[in-house]
Amino acid sequence: MKILLLGNTGQVGWELNRTLLTLGELVALDYPRIDMADPNSIRSIIREIKPHIIVNATAYTDVDKAESEPKLAMAINGIGPGILAQEAKKLGAGLIHYSTDYVFDGTKGSPYTEEDQPNPINVYGETKLAGEKAVQEVGGTYLIFRTSWVYSLRRPCFVTKVLEWAKTKKELRIVDDQISSPTWARTLAEATAQVIAQGRSDPLGYLAQKKGLYHLAGGGSCSRYEWAKMIMELGSHRHEQTVKEILPALTIDFPTPAQRPLFSALDCSRFERTINLTLPRWQDTLHLSVGE
Ligand SMILES: NC(=O)c1ccc[n+]([C@@H]2O[C@H](COP(=O)([O-])OP(=O)(O)OC[C@H]3O[C@@H](n4cnc5c(N)ncnc54)[C@H](OP(=O)(O)O)[C@@H]3O)[C@@H](O)[C@H]2O)c1
């Protein structure tokens, strides 16, 4: 089985590069070898490599910058995945793609299911929703995993920022009214690999049977304030921390170019029922990752 991984330097892509290695022949590529903003680049790579399964971990993920670069964000997140899906369908390959809790407006007040109506409130969310639709409309064999608040210690993210602030500031104010499910990139990659491994005897048949959109995120939910407090408690360089106080704040106190949904936790029961796997609770993976 030949697996093509796109975006192997990203948070999830880096972890996928390790976990997919054992499943078959892995070809892993990143920009500029493939440019997801350029349909010709996507077509020529897929036609050259002819994979059985494509795992797309590429994305334009800078939520604030996307507000001023909507065309580029749409090309990478909205249009590129549709081209990938077309090429996968022509080849008879399966496509695994990731999306985001930011397709929702955050007003529901309880975890979102796949049946809930998306209503993005920022450019990033709009472009990711366009990507989901483009993949679905092609009608090939696809799995889309919508996830949330992805972190890894390998690239700048909320966790690495909090650890950095903890060493440089005396007081931290972190928003307590944004709630979702922190997801360690490693667990997302491992779940993806397990899905592929489950269908090893007939990979494409298995993916076709499980085809669809799934919510897949760390178990439970918390506010960014609760998350930050736990990151600091677990941080392995606690003796270097200068922070004396961490205080809850409101999103409106920190204006950003992009608006963010306030409550975007995901209900992952469809994935759990269909694939028979559950991601661990966010607290447990934070222990493993930050305490590492
Ligand atoms: N990060 C989150 O909090 C979050 C939350 C919900 C959902 N997601 C979704 O989860 C998936 C993985 O996200 P992540 O956090 O792992 O993202 P990431 O760390 O930002 O990695 C994105 C990857 O895409 C690559 N890339 C960017 N522009 C490209 C282009 N034009 N052509 C080819 N590759 C390009 C990047 O390459 P470079 O290394 O060259 O930049 C990088 O390898 C994405 O679908 C994302 O939307 C993420």
The ligand as an ORCA input file, in Angstrom:
! r2SCAN-3c Opt
* xyz 0 1
  N      -3.887     24.093     14.575
  C      -5.111     23.996     15.089
  O      -5.398     24.471     16.207
  C      -6.204     23.293     14.312
  C      -7.505     23.274     14.864
  C      -8.515     22.607     14.164
  C      -8.221     21.985     12.964
  N      -6.957     22.031     12.440
  C      -6.714     21.372     11.150
  O      -5.838     20.273     11.359
  C      -5.019     20.090     10.178
  C      -3.569     20.083     10.574
  O      -3.259     21.332     11.186
  P      -1.847     21.646     11.853
  O      -2.106     22.361     13.122
  O      -0.999     20.435     11.834
  O      -1.277     22.712     10.795
  P       0.193     23.368     10.700
  O       1.032     22.925     11.843
  O      -0.019     24.817     10.470
  O       0.786     22.686      9.373
  C       0.270     22.983      8.127
  C       1.108     22.312      7.076
  O       0.638     22.775      5.797
  C       1.763     23.195      5.053
  N       1.385     24.183      4.047
  C       1.011     25.470      4.244
  N       0.786     26.065      3.063
  C       1.005     25.134      2.097
  C       0.946     25.133      0.681
  N       0.613     26.220     -0.027
  N       1.231     24.000      0.024
  C       1.616     22.886      0.686
  N       1.709     22.821      2.028
  C       1.405     23.937      2.733
  C       2.724     23.734      6.092
  O       4.013     23.829      5.523
  P       5.135     24.788      6.202
  O       5.793     23.942      7.219
  O       6.013     25.107      5.032
  O       4.427     25.952      6.794
  C       2.585     22.661      7.153
  O       3.345     21.511      6.823
  C      -5.410     21.220      9.227
  O      -6.382     20.759      8.335
  C      -6.028     22.270     10.141
  O      -6.938     23.099      9.465
  C      -5.936     22.651     13.111
*
